[in-house]
Amino acid sequence: MSYLVLARKWRPKTFTETVGQEHVLRALKNALETQRLHHAYLFAGTRGVGKTTIARILAKALNCETGVTAHPCGECGACREIDEGRFIDLIEVDAASKTKVEDTREMLDNVQFAPSVGRYKVYLIDEVHMLSKHSFNALLKTLEEPPPHVKFLLATTEPQKLPVTVLSRCLQFNLKRLTPKLIRDRLQYICGEENIKAESGALAMMARAADGSMRDALSLLDQAIAYCGGDVVEDAVATMLGTIDRQHVSQLLNFLAAGDAPGLMAAIAEIDQLFPDYARLLNDIALILQRIAVFQVVGRTESEEDLSAEDLSRFAEIFAAEDIQLFYQTAILGRRDLYLAPDPRSGTEMTLLRMLAFQPPQSGVRTVVPDTKPARRAAPVSPAKKASPKRMAVAQPAAAAEAKKVCPVAEEDWGDLLDKLGLKGATKLLASNCAMLRREGNIIYLDLDNRSESLLTAQRQQALGEALSSHYGETLRVDISLGHAKNETPVQEEVRRSDEALEAARLSLEADPNVQAMKEMFGATLNSDSVQILNEQSSGDQE
């Protein structure tokens, strides 16, 4: 007997055997069990995810001799003939080869006739998006009001190319790409049934290379069995696929973490002896970086075959989160532009060197750091907080200097004085939103910001006067007016200084050569709201 390829031998024959696509299978099973059957179904999805397979199982479910069921018996004449591709009432059409309107009209000429042996006459049109405009027009009327004995099952990889008039007449199901883990588990099961010894790492590589397609994965397994001469081993499969050993990728990441450009070049020279697929190498680097980024956020990753938990934990510690994001973006852009390089090796080398060139310097202290949250500004009624000279050095405005001249009460300015009075609560809020005007005798005149008028009460005004009296050892009284002074309140001064420091930080970032290079290469823009001043301790370290 001739050899039957694995993709055909292990093609699911029932909904139960079908891998993945649970959202589609559940809807079809419920429809069959409740006899709520639509006249036209559209299955959309990338290659090899089960579109025509599910359509054929549905055709069996509709025509099984045991009745319309979600569990066709697989043994009756109708089920066997559909499995063997010779059921007369299942009309399969390849729209890619029959695009003309004449072909469509010929197909529809027999729609009005009853099925020959089955319960329903089923039209399975594969790659339906390939039909011509006139063919769709010829199909529309029948598709909208087919005879009760006719069902249309349409399959396509490009549903966006279908006319909306066709889409609106179909029950649509979007099939998902299969995950590498799901494909790997299925390959492992098939190898067990076929008595083929296969290493887990080899199956994982094929599962990733299949790119979501079970059919492609089974074809790769067939190829691997032939290439390995029996048992499927990881090293041989890596050579077959042009995949770089994970240890080489891990070594490249170690050199990136250390900022070791000579080490990177030496590692690439070593990898080059293996005749690698450099596009796949950059893809593997991007994949590992994505795993590290996920691990940094949630402390685990669903993937088990790329790196061990120990390696992921180690890389998550030594790489900054922003570096991982930058390296990932550089890797995928480098892979995209690899064909523009003089040769794949030099393009890969430049991609890795670009990661180092754009990496923030490890030595020296940056004056500002980006953050995911906008910089917080002081509210108009927040307590006054003296700005540390280590955080920012800003010349005081003329108005503040004038306040010192006209107020002989204290040697320090009003903001410095408030820190010494020991005020608390609403009284401190009131004082922080006042500006010093003058002193006449034992009366200190203050001006309150109009926006904070609600803070002014006789009790708080008296408490402020008592605090000043206690501080200077003499009886003082406070007179507070609203909005007459041009001097800054401590809160306003803090807001102004914060704004000035943030603006200086933004301008510093804009002028940074690395930022300018990223703008030019990636079309990046600087998010001004993400700039923050380092905290006082970090800023103090700069000095």
C-alpha positions, 0 to 999 in steps of 0.5 A: 500500500502506498504511503499516506502523508501524515497531514492526510492520515491524521486529518480529523474525521469528527469534531471531537478529533479536531484540535483547537477552534473550540469557539467554532466547534461549539457553535456548530455542535449546538446548531446541529443538536438543536436543528437550527441550521443556516443555509450558508457558512463561511469559514475564514482563517490562515492556511492549515487551521482546519477550514475545509476539514471542519466543512467536511465534518459538517457535511458528514453531520448533515448527511449521516444516515443516523440523522443530523447529528453533532457526532456522525458515526463514521461507518455509514455509507455517507460518512465513509464516502465523504471521508474518501472524497466520493460522496456524490452530493458533496460538490467540492469546488476550487474557486482558484481554478474555476473563477469564470462566471460560466463555471459558477453558472454550470455549478448552480444549474443543478441546485434545484435538483434534489440530492441523489443519495444524501439528505442535503446537497452540500456545495463546498467552495474553497478559496471563495475569494478567488471568484470573479465579480460576475461569479459572485453576482451569479451566486448571490441570488442562490446564496440568499434563497437556496432550496431547502435541500442545499447548504453552502460551505465557503472557505477563504484565507482572505475574507476581506476580499469577499463582497459585503453582499456575500458576507451578509448572507453567510454565518461567519466563523473566524478560525484562529491560528493554532498556538505552538504548544497546541501544535507541539502536543498534537505532534507528540501524540501523533509520534506516539501513535506512529511509534516514532521517538521524537525529542521535545525540543525538536517538536517545539522547533517544528511547532514554532516554524509551522506558524500556526498551521497544523498542516504545515507542522505535519508536513515538517514532521514528515520531512523531519522523519525522512531527514533524520532517518527515523527518530526525530532529534533536536540537532538534526531538526535544527539543521533542517530548519536552519534554526540556531541553537538556543545557547547561541541566542542566549550567548548573544543576549549575555553580550548585549547585557554586558555591552560587549560589541567584540563579543557579539561580533565573535559570536556571530562569526561562530554562528556563521559557520553553521550557515544560519538563516539570519532572518530566523536568528533575528526572529528568535532573538525577538521571541526571547526578548518578548518572553523576557518582557512578559516575565518581567511583568508577570513573573512567569511565561507560558512558553517552556521551550525557549529558555528555562525559568532560571535563564528568564529570571536572570535576564529579567534581572540584568536587563532594564524593561526599557532596554528590552523594548528597544532591543525588541523593536530593533530586532524586528525592524532589522529582520524586516530590512534584512533584504536591504543589507549588503548580505544577511550577516552584515545586516544582522551584525548592524542590527545588534550593534544598533541595539548597543548604540541606542542603549542608554549609557550604563555609567553616569547619571541621567538627569531625567527618566521617562515614566509611564505616568504623567508628571504630577504637579502640585495642586493649588491648595497643596501644602508648601514643600520647600524645593531642595537645592539639589533637585533644581537650582532656579533663580528667584523672580524679582517679585519674591526678592521684593517680598524680602525687602518689604517684610522685616519680620523674618530673615528667611522668605515666607516659604522657609518660615512656614517650614519652621512654624510647625503648622498642620492640616488646614492651617498649613494649607491656608498659609501655603497659599498666601503670599507675604505683603508687609508688616505694620506694627504687630500686624502681618498682612498676607494675600490669599490666592483667590482659588483657595478662598474656601480655606480662610476662616477666623479660626485658622487665621487666628491659629496662624497668628498664634504660630507666628507670635510663638515663633518670634516671641511677640504678639502678632496678628494676621490680616489676610486679603484676597488676590491683591499681591503679585508675589508668589505663594509657596505653592505657586512657587513650587508649581513654577519651579516644577514646570521650569525643571520639567521643561529643562528636562524635556529640552535636555532629552530633545537635544540628546543624540540618542533620542535624535537618532531614534527619531530619525530611524524609527520616526519616534516622538518624545512624549513630554508627559512621560518626563519626570525629575529624578527623586531627591536621593537620586539627584543627590547622588549626582553631586 
